[in-house]
Amino acid sequence: MSNNVIDKTAGSPKSNHTTQRDGCDDSLINDFKIVFKRRDWLCLFRSEQNGQLIWLSSEGLIVTAAKRLPVGCQVWISLSSSYHILHRIPADIVRAEANKNGFRYSMRFRLEELPEEGCRVARMVLQQLTHNL
């Protein structure tokens, strides 16, 4: 399997909280750490950006972050929780909106760019994560 996608499964998350936001359990959403970096073959944009996960599906996610990136920008996403870690998932920013905490981005995963095994594993982990939320 490629080093681009790493999957670690420690078990399924358990939560007694029933608070829901947009159909997702807040305690599980807040458990995720999102880091994304602009994909740039010239290496002009090297800085990583931390974000707060708002919504997740097997096709993409919505995240808030402090720095502005343009629509159409390609990024690498690292998504981690205490149960799963996915590194360097390619994605496109399909929507960007300014909000009171910075910017809100809608991103679509580009799993087809990964090697076949990496794509299969990433899709499986994303489906597990969305099922648990």
C-alpha positions in Angstrom: 0.0 0.0 0.0 1.2 3.5 -0.8 2.6 5.8 2.0 0.2 8.5 0.8 -2.7 7.0 2.7 -2.3 5.5 6.2 -5.2 3.9 8.0 -5.1 3.1 11.7 -8.2 1.7 13.3 -8.3 1.4 17.1 -12.0 0.7 17.5 -15.2 2.5 16.9 -15.9 5.7 18.8 -18.5 5.6 21.6 -20.4 8.6 22.8 -23.2 9.2 25.2 -23.8 12.7 23.8 -27.0 13.3 21.8 -26.3 16.9 20.6 -26.7 17.1 16.8 -25.4 19.7 14.4 -26.3 19.3 10.7 -27.0 15.6 11.4 -23.6 15.0 13.1 -22.7 14.4 16.7 -20.8 17.5 17.9 -18.5 15.5 20.3 -17.3 13.3 17.4 -16.9 16.2 14.9 -14.8 18.1 17.4 -12.6 15.1 18.0 -11.2 15.4 14.4 -8.0 17.3 13.6 -7.8 18.7 10.1 -4.6 19.9 8.5 -4.5 20.9 4.8 -1.7 22.2 2.6 -2.0 23.7 -0.9 -0.7 21.4 -3.6 1.9 23.3 -5.6 4.5 21.7 -7.8 6.7 24.8 -7.5 6.7 24.6 -3.7 5.8 28.3 -3.4 3.0 27.7 -0.9 4.5 25.4 1.8 2.5 26.5 4.9 0.0 24.1 6.5 -3.3 25.3 7.7 -5.3 23.9 10.6 -9.1 23.7 10.3 -12.2 22.9 12.2 -14.4 20.1 10.7 -18.0 21.1 10.2 -19.3 18.3 8.0 -17.9 15.0 6.5 -19.0 12.6 3.8 -17.2 10.0 1.8 -17.2 12.5 -1.1 -15.9 15.6 0.7 -16.0 17.8 3.7 -16.7 21.3 5.0 -14.1 23.0 7.1 -13.4 26.4 8.6 -9.9 27.9 8.6 -8.2 31.2 9.2 -6.3 31.7 5.9 -7.9 32.4 2.5 -7.4 30.0 -0.4 -9.1 30.4 -3.8 -11.9 28.3 -5.3 -10.4 25.7 -7.5 -7.2 25.4 -5.4 -6.0 21.8 -4.9 -5.0 20.7 -1.4 -3.6 17.7 0.5 -5.8 16.9 3.5 -4.7 15.1 6.7 -7.6 14.0 8.8 -7.1 12.4 12.2 -9.0 11.4 15.3 -8.2 9.1 18.1 -9.5 6.2 16.0 -8.3 6.9 12.4 -5.6 8.7 10.5 -5.7 9.6 6.8 -2.7 11.4 5.3 -2.4 13.3 2.0 -5.9 12.9 0.6 -6.1 15.0 -2.5 -9.0 17.4 -2.7 -10.3 20.5 -4.6 -11.8 23.6 -2.9 -15.2 23.9 -4.6 -16.6 26.7 -2.5 -15.1 29.4 -0.2 -17.0 31.9 1.9 -15.8 34.4 4.4 -17.3 34.0 7.9 -16.7 35.5 11.4 -14.0 33.0 12.2 -12.1 33.2 8.9 -13.2 31.2 5.9 -15.5 28.3 5.3 -14.4 25.8 2.6 -16.3 23.1 0.8 -13.9 20.5 -0.5 -14.4 17.5 -2.8 -12.0 14.5 -2.4 -10.1 13.4 -5.5 -9.6 9.8 -4.4 -9.2 8.6 -8.0 -5.7 10.2 -8.0 -4.5 7.7 -5.3 -3.1 4.3 -6.2 -5.8 1.6 -6.4 -5.2 0.2 -2.9 -4.9 3.6 -1.3 -8.2 4.7 -2.9 -10.0 1.6 -1.7 -8.7 2.0 1.9 -9.4 5.7 2.0 -12.9 5.2 0.7 -13.6 2.5 3.3 -12.3 4.6 6.2 -14.3 7.6 5.1 -17.4 5.5 4.9 -16.8 4.2 8.4 -16.3 7.7 9.7 -19.4 9.1 8.1 -21.4 6.1 9.4 -20.2 6.8 12.9 -21.1 10.5 12.7 
